[in-house]
Amino acid sequence: MDRFEVAVIGGGIVGISTAWQLVRRGIGPVVVLEKEDELATHQTGRNSGVIHSGVYYKPGSLKATNCVAGRKALIAFCEEEDLPFDMCGKVIVATSEEEEAQLKRIFERGKTNGVRCSWLSAEELREYEPHVRGRCAVHVEDAGIADYGAVARRVGERAIELGAEVRTGHAVTGLRVDAAGVTIETQKGEVSADLVVNCGGLHSDRIARMGGVRPGLRIVPFRGHYHKLAPEAEHLCKTLIYPVPNPAYPFLGVHFTRMVRGGVECGPNALLAFAREGYRIPQVSIGDMADYLGYSGFRQIMKDHWKQGIHEFACAVSRRRYVRELQKLIPEVRKEHLLPAPSGIRAQAVLPDGSMADDFLIIERPHQIHVCNAPSPAATAGLQIGLTISERVAKAKAA
Ligand SMILES: Cc1cc2nc3c(=O)[nH]c(=O)nc-3n(C[C@H](O)[C@H](O)[C@H](O)COP(=O)(O)OP(=O)(O)OC[C@H]3O[C@@H](n4cnc5c(N)ncnc54)[C@H](O)[C@@H]3O)c2cc1C
């Protein structure tokens, strides 16, 4: 059986960055076990491609610190590696008095987090985005766009050059932990390691449980459906156009995103998915559904948020309602401007009381580190999360 110092489960941006940061500091041998045949096929390759600034997050939270540091590391990596990115900036637009009050709080938070942002009147907003209508807005200079799939694949190449092994097509099916380390069972045989790092995204809770760890949460999958703007409507969005997030549902709210590979996408909405990797509506997994239907936290969410759920469902089935949401930001958008685009699925970590875990969550046990919650902005922050984990591994080795 092959023996490694560290085995990383998951070849999304968090797992592959962790492997790279480990081998960069001389820790090894390191292996990445990824169940798909390629890296970055799930959340990392199916997102909005936005480089988040850190404007929204609670000062001092893991999200705030890792997002700001991760953004800087990401930009430096893309520059060094000649990967496409564009710090085009974004506007967050308030369309009501209530949203204006919330936007003021976000503006203050952004400044506290060291994000470069400025307040815009309705007229000033039009200089940035002539087709957007709003009462006022915040312009965020430190936001941009990237291709996270390309970033993860390049990080993978650099990790391999430094000695990491990447085994794709290796689904992890079990973990056995004892005093000597961890035995990791995969569909293609076993490997052993001193330490396992779980970066399994949509399956991170199950992998934690394989190691006997109760993460105190469960992943509930929410599908985000996107549309592409038809070429004749692309001029309506110059950069990134976001609504003011509802503090009760900060991850909701369709936005317009200029993509780094060209074109403009709008979305995503957030609909309960019937499978953790059910990217198309008829895809159903009885096991995945049973996992959340039998969970107290999920039942509480349904009780607390059924109205919002109906709203999201109505927008998903009625293109007219979806367009009405978009028209709050750009009144000129029409139904016929929307073309289909691929969807993504968020790994939403839900706590037993029905609240949604907000901050990144990393659980450490002897011989195990589990990244149990890495939602947006974890793509922006991926390189920094990898660095943070590599520091913890180095500390554990030194102890
Ligand atoms: C719709 C959507 C929009 C988003 N927009 C943005 C954005 O604009 N900007 C931003 O910063 N963030 C965004 N995010 C969040 C971001 O994409 C994720 O937080 C980030 O990609 C998480 O990376 P990850 O490596 O943890 O997960 P993933 O990319 O999902 O990787 C996990 C990997 O683990 C593998 N795996 C799982 N189980 C096993 C197993 N048993 N054995 C082996 N391998 C396994 C999977 O195959 C997968 O490759 C968005 C997310 C979604 C879904």
The ligand as a Gaussian input file, in Angstrom:
#p B3LYP/6-31G(d) Opt

LIG

0 1
 C      -23.478000      28.636000      -8.304000
 C      -22.242000      29.042000      -7.556000
 C      -21.683000      30.306000      -7.748000
 C      -20.530000      30.674000      -7.049000
 N      -19.904000      31.856000      -7.347000
 C      -18.713000      32.138000      -6.776000
 C      -17.974000      33.276000      -7.178000
 O      -18.354000      33.988000      -8.104000
 N      -16.807000      33.549000      -6.539000
 C      -16.336000      32.757000      -5.526000
 O      -15.290000      33.079000      -4.955000
 N      -17.010000      31.657000      -5.139000
 C      -18.157000      31.311000      -5.765000
 N      -18.819000      30.177000      -5.437000
 C      -18.266000      29.325000      -4.385000
 C      -17.095000      28.502000      -4.889000
 O      -17.304000      27.998000      -6.188000
 C      -16.857000      27.353000      -3.924000
 O      -16.874000      27.872000      -2.617000
 C      -15.501000      26.684000      -4.162000
 O      -15.386000      26.295000      -5.505000
 C      -15.367000      25.489000      -3.236000
 O      -14.249000      24.746000      -3.678000
 P      -14.026000      23.290000      -3.121000
 O      -12.707000      22.838000      -3.623000
 O      -14.272000      23.294000      -1.653000
 O      -15.238000      22.426000      -3.711000
 P      -15.415000      21.710000      -5.122000
 O      -14.972000      22.544000      -6.236000
 O      -16.839000      21.247000      -5.155000
 O      -14.449000      20.462000      -5.027000
 C      -14.693000      19.336000      -4.218000
 C      -14.088000      18.145000      -4.932000
 O      -14.151000      17.018000      -4.089000
 C      -14.386000      15.874000      -4.896000
 N      -14.943000      14.806000      -4.074000
 C      -16.090000      14.811000      -3.382000
 N      -16.265000      13.635000      -2.749000
 C      -15.178000      12.877000      -3.032000
 C      -14.782000      11.553000      -2.674000
 N      -15.544000      10.770000      -1.894000
 N      -13.610000      11.073000      -3.134000
 C      -12.793000      11.840000      -3.931000
 N      -13.157000      13.113000      -4.328000
 C      -14.327000      13.612000      -3.878000
 C      -15.384000      16.390000      -5.936000
 O      -15.439000      15.576000      -7.082000
 C      -14.842000      17.785000      -6.200000
 O      -13.951000      17.823000      -7.293000
 C      -19.954000      29.778000      -6.115000
 C      -20.517000      28.508000      -5.934000
 C      -21.618000      28.128000      -6.673000
 C      -22.134000      26.735000      -6.523000

